[in-house]
């Protein structure tokens, strides 16, 4: 359940503006619910496994039976600390749980245990690349809370039921400032946050199962005007739907304003079948929930020693790894960021470099041809048919002049499709070795020069295209096997520089 921290109450001055849409500036903030990867619930010992029969994973505490009391799950707190460290946030040494009161069939207690005035994680930021432009979104907070159950509606029999398996499942709600100015920025932010929570192991990130759910607060305004009235798009469970929902909502709000109608604050849902958002209910404010400290839970105290122990156990974070790639391998910040999209991808790059691949060439192949094929087949790097060691060997054969870049693509294709298993065997079988014999190359070049006097004259007159034409003739005569660098050098020598 969303808190009503009003991310749109942040300071409006000095924030970067994005591209205008029909003369309007788009303003987007996010509230993301990350289900924590604990084996039991946040205040009980009931399991959290997905897919069980309805109401088989809800104990007396989750059902709010009389006399039951919540007990804090230490693992959930530790995961909150981990997120705070990853995002450069302040971790509150003392935070408080509150009751958020509302009545809904899937909320057995009639209130949700959450955090309001003093959350466990405060501030921080998420940085990401949009193209080659680096963007940063500021965070307001991340707080611990319990999930509600789920209402099941069987329209074909006209009945509804309640499944309380999710009730009490531990969540971290991560709230941003309204810093995003386009749909592209919003989706890039969500992808980066998804990467971080899965990288540090606090959430499995499964959007289809509801482990990573995003709510987008969207408003529009004319440049320089106060923030517009926001509408919250709930439970976006895929990046594709996220883009479609925000795009539609932006267009809808602009059309409403252009027609002279006011935007009403509301919670809306996205219908992927129609590609439209529709209002679900009027949006509540914090006062409607009558927050007050939960009397059954003492303040959450986190000692500095605990934070340092968690810090020592943290994996190398993607941004730190990217910085190391820049310093250690001379990669651009953009390339280094692309290589640290997942631990598996980073390991693949590290393994290729350890096997002897030049880092820059390995980066180019991984973020280029390999990424293209992975996307095409919708598979991860762990399932890539070409392993890191094979890639390193292929790059070595390019570097030592055995094959050209064009031939390398043919070898790679054979390895990827299973036509061959070994780089050298494929090169041999397909006859792809470059011609590096200077004497043989000179004979071919002499033959080309003897029949292309016009190009020779144009080159000596200062036309560079004529030189490229001569190179092309030599490559054609050698059936593409001549070493291009060697051809260039020999040609220039014969043409007098």
LUMDRENKE-162170 format. One line per field, with one value per residue (C-alpha): x, y, z; residue number from 1. Coordinates in steps of 0.001 Angstrom, whole numbers. Layout:
BEGIN
east = X;...
north = Y;...
up = Z;...
num = NUM;...
//
This chain:
BEGIN
east = 0;1233;2049;834;4210;3550;6536;5062;5528;9265;10896;10020;12885;16175;15107;16031;13306;12714;11305;7899;4871;2423;3806;3488;6191;5752;6474;6794;7540;7649;6596;7994;7154;10001;9051;11916;13553;12940;11646;9030;6746;7623;5774;5153;6795;4399;6148;6262;6633;4696;1973;605;-3069;-5131;-5036;-2499;329;-1479;-1040;-2924;-863;-1581;-5280;-5325;-6882;-7485;-4482;-1809;1153;3582;7300;9793;11660;15381;16072;13696;15512;18863;17644;16467;19961;21439;19272;20164;23869;23450;21600;23785;20915;20844;19848;17848;19280;15703;12550;8903;6114;2666;-831;-2306;-6062;-8406;-11074;-10799;-11728;-8129;-6834;-7787;-6708;-8464;-5061;-1673;1548;3846;6191;5173;6951;10340;11214;14186;15876;15999;17250;19693;19583;19530;21692;21346;22088;19462;21322;24687;23239;23585;20481;19975;16688;16583;14865;12645;12644;12303;10238;9295;5699;3510;1610;-2149;-3959;-5541;-9149;-10097;-13059;-14698;-16927;-18235;-19899;-20498;-18475;-15381;-12947;-10041;-6588;-4505;-1290;338;-902;2131;4667;7595;7875;10186;8399;10887;9645;11259;11126;9219;12458;11576;10538;9689;8422;11889;13437;10780;11326;15122;14854;12642;15048;18004;16228;15217;18865;20013;17518;18239;22019;22192;19863;17038;14317;13971;12548;9859;7365;4873;4588;4277;7692;8535;5523;5709;3219;3813;2595;2054;1139;1649;2047;2994;6682;7151;3744;3132;3022;-144;-2611;-1172;-2815;-1242;-1023;-1029;742;2663;4124;6204;8456;6491;3169;4847;5827;2406;525;2546;2409;-1381;-1806;292;-1771;-5039;-4154;-3035;-6253;-8322;-6551;-6755;-10516;-10732;-11398;-9566;-7593;-8966;-6475;-7130;-5731;-5905;-5279;-3765;-5639;-3085;-5887;-7067;-3790;-5703;-5756;-9043;-9889;-10290;-10981;-10441;-6926;-6685;-4332;-2323;-4931;-7514;-5473;-5262;-1669;-542;2384;1678;1452;2375;5792;8638;10818;13213;16765;19673;23139;26088;27862;25021;25214;28977;28592;26081;28372;31257;29086;27793;28795;30634;27903;27302;28320;31572;32261;31639;34061;36640;36204;36778;39957;41312;40374;40040;36387;33977;31552;28681;30252;31171;27583;26244;28541;27262;23583;23661;26201;26106;26981;29831;31181;31078;33157;35608;35985;36660;39327;40868;41091;43161;40631;41467;38966;37778;37219;35451;33218;32390;31419;29378;27446;27132;26692;26114;23553;21756;21442;20409;17622;16569;16231;15011;17622;20133;23912;24029;22320;24556;25812;29215;31087;33463;36539;35405;34889;38368;39883;37952;39187;42751;42508;41414;44220;46970;45818;44653;41182;39561;36615;34285;35600;35252;31535;31263;33118;30932;27788;28997;29734;26391;24326;26239;27786;31189;32537;36103;37298;40353;38415;35771;38440;40136;36929;35670;39027;38856;42520;43803;46467;49490;52189;53752;55007;51625;49884;52331;51569;47832;48391;50621;47902;45260;47497;48224;44534;43375;45431;42460;42153;45903;45811;42796;44471;47646;45386;44162;40972;40877;37909;40129;42448;39489;38462;41923;41735;38368;39807;42648;40239;38060;41030;42104;38550;38386;41340;43926;44832;43277;45937;48695;46949;46717;50395;51627;49402;50549;54164;53724;51812;54433;52779
north = 0;3449;5982;9484;11125;13886;13700;16595;18932;19132;22415;23318;25658;24596;21173;20284;20541;17983;18139;19796;17800;20028;22965;21224;20062;16527;15868;12287;10797;7118;4956;1446;-1562;-4072;-7366;-8383;-11763;-13078;-16610;-15427;-12434;-9118;-9633;-13403;-16716;-17543;-18344;-15963;-18438;-17458;-19612;-21527;-22434;-19455;-18845;-21589;-19204;-16950;-17547;-16142;-12926;-12356;-13040;-10519;-12979;-11552;-11659;-11888;-9511;-8596;-9431;-7649;-9752;-8994;-10070;-7424;-4714;-5918;-5698;-2141;-1294;-2849;-688;2451;1733;1035;4318;6583;7196;7997;5018;6197;4953;5053;4739;4207;1993;3475;2225;3340;3010;2106;-520;-2974;-6680;-7865;-5988;-8174;-5757;-2744;-1037;-1590;-1468;954;3831;7464;10239;8540;5998;3657;4914;8646;10473;9039;8988;6777;7669;6164;6840;7940;7400;8866;11533;10843;11523;11507;11080;12092;9848;11026;7819;4049;2560;-890;-2036;-5106;-6060;-6574;-9660;-9979;-9757;-12319;-11554;-14417;-12544;-15674;-16824;-13373;-13939;-12485;-14087;-13052;-14666;-13631;-15398;-12045;-10390;-9497;-10004;-7599;-4614;-1659;1293;3532;7081;9611;13351;14515;14686;12845;14852;12230;8689;7616;8953;7225;3837;4210;5044;2013;-260;1065;625;-2895;-3617;-2351;-4291;-7537;-6909;-6568;-9531;-7874;-8600;-11154;-8420;-10668;-8124;-10724;-12168;-8720;-8654;-5290;-3021;582;3418;6465;9904;11921;15582;18212;21977;24912;25846;28096;27351;25533;21759;20349;17965;14473;11172;7965;4995;1914;-1434;-1183;-4663;-4440;-1820;-2046;-1322;1399;3249;2815;3862;7024;8037;7676;9508;12440;12766;12412;15119;17533;16934;17567;20846;21956;21372;23598;20789;20542;17423;15665;13952;10222;6715;5119;1698;858;-1524;-3192;-4440;-933;896;3372;4464;4666;6192;3684;5994;9512;9897;10073;12314;11383;12800;10340;7425;8722;7595;7045;5081;1374;592;-3061;-2323;-534;1914;189;815;195;362;1746;-1589;-3373;-985;-1490;-5263;-5137;-2768;-5243;-8025;-5999;-7043;-4548;-2198;-1618;2049;1166;-1625;742;3277;519;-444;3175;3442;-54;-687;2806;2322;5210;5745;4866;1557;642;1258;-961;-3788;-3598;-4062;-7392;-9442;-12108;-9611;-8150;-11658;-12414;-9304;-10084;-13674;-12521;-10061;-12693;-15001;-12398;-10232;-6551;-4794;-2231;-4851;-7143;-4250;-3448;-7036;-7514;-4243;-4536;-7842;-10002;-7601;-7438;-11191;-11613;-9085;-10729;-14132;-12709;-14595;-13598;-13596;-16833;-18570;-17059;-19809;-18070;-18187;-15565;-17686;-18232;-14491;-13821;-16238;-14619;-11167;-12532;-13704;-10219;-8589;-10844;-10294;-13848;-12656;-9376;-7808;-9001;-12541;-12355;-11721;-14858;-16873;-15453;-16346;-19937;-20206;-18677;-20935;-24065;-24549;-24639;-25009;-23725;-20401;-21763;-24703;-22381;-20076;-23052;-24667;-21459;-20336;-17012;-16422;-13037;-12812;-11369;-12402;-9101;-10533;-11956;-8717;-6629;-8718;-8104;-4385;-4070;-5667;-3264;-212;-1321;-1162;1858;4822;7184;6481;6895;10325;11424;10299;12226;15230;15070;13021;10592;8698;7500;5833;4043;2823;1314;-399;-1832;-3193;-4886;-6434;-7682;-9176;-10966;-12262;-10242;-12018;-9246;-7535;-4056;-2319;-3952;-3071;587;738;-947;1141;4389;3343;2541;5759;7879;8551
up = 0;-881;1772;1219;1438;-1049;-3335;-5249;-2294;-2981;-3963;-7527;-8279;-9794;-11050;-14636;-17238;-19928;-23447;-23644;-24798;-26678;-24704;-21312;-18932;-17596;-13908;-12637;-9231;-8266;-5342;-5714;-3566;-3422;-1782;471;-36;3478;4020;6504;6842;8403;11702;11777;10948;8116;4799;1842;-1061;-4189;-5726;-2727;-2450;-1202;2537;3282;4232;6679;10390;13382;13322;9622;10194;13077;15488;18990;21307;18591;18568;15774;16124;13839;11262;11643;8055;6719;8678;7406;3813;4438;5713;2592;348;2298;1884;-1840;-2457;-331;2085;5772;7886;10875;14186;15508;13409;14280;12985;12512;11827;8542;8991;6184;5614;2779;2621;2135;5206;8203;10953;9484;9356;7741;9763;7956;8740;8476;10366;10836;8105;8354;5139;4405;1316;-1200;-4996;-8075;-11095;-14559;-18219;-20708;-23935;-23030;-20712;-16997;-14903;-11131;-9273;-5608;-3098;-272;1751;1864;4623;5868;5789;5461;2332;2278;1023;-2390;-3544;-6176;-8408;-10304;-12713;-14386;-11141;-9727;-6557;-4905;-2494;-305;-378;2642;1619;862;4051;6149;3351;3981;1654;1239;-304;-2115;-2768;-5107;-5467;-8608;-10590;-13803;-16833;-19442;-19823;-20948;-17723;-15628;-17248;-17063;-13346;-12699;-14568;-12580;-9242;-10300;-11089;-7696;-5536;-7379;-7429;-3637;-3146;-1221;-3822;-6624;-8893;-10398;-11698;-12934;-9414;-7849;-6188;-7764;-8231;-9358;-8863;-11057;-9955;-13120;-13625;-16323;-16197;-18355;-17869;-14844;-13365;-10036;-10081;-11597;-9980;-9959;-10737;-9420;-11802;-9568;-9781;-13056;-13368;-16544;-18091;-21337;-19613;-17559;-20723;-22314;-19159;-18538;-22200;-22242;-18943;-20161;-23339;-21403;-18881;-21599;-23566;-20424;-19704;-23326;-23200;-20134;-17641;-14299;-13355;-10278;-7966;-8318;-8253;-11693;-13196;-16580;-18867;-21179;-23463;-24313;-23606;-21427;-17808;-15902;-12548;-9710;-6776;-5539;-4176;-398;1566;4640;7048;5687;7028;10628;11151;14730;16290;16594;20322;19772;18260;20022;18053;15655;16908;14518;16058;14074;14521;12757;9802;9509;9655;6799;4856;5171;3740;784;-2740;-4921;-6092;-9813;-9686;-7854;-10325;-13247;-11764;-11408;-15071;-16070;-13981;-14545;-18188;-19634;-20597;-20954;-18082;-20409;-21539;-17960;-16876;-19653;-18541;-14967;-15742;-13896;-11909;-14628;-17374;-15312;-14640;-18370;-19097;-16265;-17491;-21055;-19885;-17588;-20608;-22440;-24288;-24705;-22382;-24923;-27623;-25152;-24121;-27747;-28513;-25332;-25551;-29320;-31122;-28048;-26546;-29895;-30126;-26494;-27001;-30236;-28583;-25242;-23211;-20550;-20762;-18758;-21702;-24403;-26763;-27004;-23704;-22355;-23102;-26706;-27100;-25733;-28256;-31103;-30053;-29868;-33480;-34536;-32543;-33914;-37496;-38129;-39208;-40160;-38359;-41109;-40825;-37048;-37436;-39564;-36934;-34176;-36098;-36523;-32804;-31816;-34092;-33082;-36519;-34832;-31312;-31587;-32984;-34801;-36255;-37700;-39157;-40806;-42064;-43636;-44980;-43215;-42411;-43505;-46147;-44325;-46814;-47934;-51203;-52186;-51232;-53265;-56363;-55941;-55298;-58352;-60459;-59119;-59685;-63238;-64152;-62114;-63346;-63001;-59251;-58859;-60507;-58419;-55178;-56034;-56760;-53158;-53465;-50513;-51930;-54746;-52225;-50620;-54050;-54567;-51164;-52133;-55391;-53500;-50983;-53833;-55635;-52443;-51888;-48682;-47098;-47272;-44012;-44396;-42287;-44296;-47567;-46510;-45592;-48765;-51020;-49478;-49808;-53495;-54139;-52467;-49103
num = 1;2;3;4;5;6;7;8;9;10;11;12;13;14;15;16;17;18;19;20;21;22;23;24;25;26;27;28;29;30;31;32;33;34;35;36;37;38;39;40;41;42;43;44;45;46;47;48;49;50;51;52;53;54;55;56;57;58;59;60;61;62;63;64;65;66;67;68;69;70;71;72;73;74;75;76;77;78;79;80;81;82;83;84;85;86;87;88;89;90;91;92;93;94;95;96;97;98;99;100;101;102;103;104;105;106;107;108;109;110;111;112;113;114;115;116;117;118;119;120;121;122;123;124;125;126;127;128;129;130;131;132;133;134;135;136;137;138;139;140;141;142;143;144;145;146;147;148;149;150;151;152;153;154;155;156;157;158;159;160;161;162;163;164;165;166;167;168;169;170;171;172;173;174;175;176;177;178;179;180;181;182;183;184;185;186;187;188;189;190;191;192;193;194;195;196;197;198;199;200;201;202;203;204;205;206;207;208;209;210;211;212;213;214;215;216;217;218;219;220;221;222;223;224;225;226;227;228;229;230;231;232;233;234;235;236;237;238;239;240;241;242;243;244;245;246;247;248;249;250;251;252;253;254;255;256;257;258;259;260;261;262;263;264;265;266;267;268;269;270;271;272;273;274;275;276;277;278;279;280;281;282;283;284;285;286;287;288;289;290;291;292;293;294;295;296;297;298;299;300;301;302;303;304;305;306;307;308;309;310;311;312;313;314;315;316;317;318;319;320;321;322;323;324;325;326;327;328;329;330;331;332;333;334;335;336;337;338;339;340;341;342;343;344;345;346;347;348;349;350;351;352;353;354;355;356;357;358;359;360;361;362;363;364;365;366;367;368;369;370;371;372;373;374;375;376;377;378;379;380;381;382;383;384;385;386;387;388;389;390;391;392;393;394;395;396;397;398;399;400;401;402;403;404;405;406;407;408;409;410;411;412;413;414;415;416;417;418;419;420;421;422;423;424;425;426;427;428;429;430;431;432;433;434;435;436;437;438;439;440;441;442;443;444;445;446;447;448;449;450;451;452;453;454;455;456;457;458;459;460;461;462;463;464;465;466;467;468;469;470;471;472;473;474;475;476;477;478;479;480;481;482;483;484;485;486;487;488;489;490;491;492;493;494;495;496;497
//
